[in-house]
């Protein structure tokens, strides 16, 4: 859904910033999903939330917003393909070259 970017000079100076930010977003997503799935006190006024939660587990294996390269590889590869088809870039770029590695991983 969204992309978070870190300035190159910040990443090069303090590479731990990327992993710290990634960890914070993972924790935030975990808390948000946990609160959404608390069926004792619904947080959202969505009429079909209970059914939607069941569908999230069936379709997305419980995680509708996966983080990381591998779970998003098909989407990223399609993005690169579409960018070439629409002449936004001259040639395909391997997905593994789009992002820097996360420090410590």
WOLINRA-V647905 format. One record per residue. N is the residue number from 1. PHI is phi in whole degrees, 0 to 359 (* if undefined). BURIAL is I if it has 9 or more other C-alpha atoms within 8 Angstrom, else O. Layout:
n: {N	N}
phi: {PHI	PHI}
burial: {BURIAL	BURIAL}
//
This chain:
n: {1	2	3	4	5	6	7	8	9	10	11	12	13	14	15	16	17	18	19	20	21	22	23	24	25	26	27	28	29	30	31	32	33	34	35	36	37	38	39	40	41	42	43	44	45	46	47	48	49	50	51	52	53	54	55	56	57	58	59	60	61	62	63	64	65	66	67	68	69	70	71	72	73	74	75	76	77	78	79	80	81	82	83	84	85	86	87	88	89	90	91	92	93	94	95	96	97	98	99	100	101	102	103	104	105}
phi: {*	224	234	254	241	239	303	304	295	289	299	293	284	226	298	294	301	296	290	295	294	299	299	295	292	298	296	298	296	300	297	297	295	299	291	296	274	284	277	287	219	297	275	238	272	250	298	246	303	300	294	297	297	300	293	303	292	290	277	250	55	88	229	286	231	292	256	103	291	297	294	253	306	302	292	294	294	295	302	298	299	295	296	292	301	265	60	278	226	283	216	299	246	302	305	296	265	282	231	280	292	280	305	85	238}
burial: {O	O	O	O	O	O	O	O	O	I	I	O	O	O	I	I	I	I	I	O	O	O	O	O	O	I	O	O	O	O	O	O	O	O	O	I	O	O	O	O	O	O	O	O	O	O	O	O	O	O	O	O	I	O	I	I	I	O	O	I	O	O	O	O	O	O	O	O	O	O	O	I	I	O	O	I	I	O	O	I	I	O	I	I	O	O	O	O	O	O	O	O	O	O	I	O	O	O	O	O	O	I	O	O	O}
//
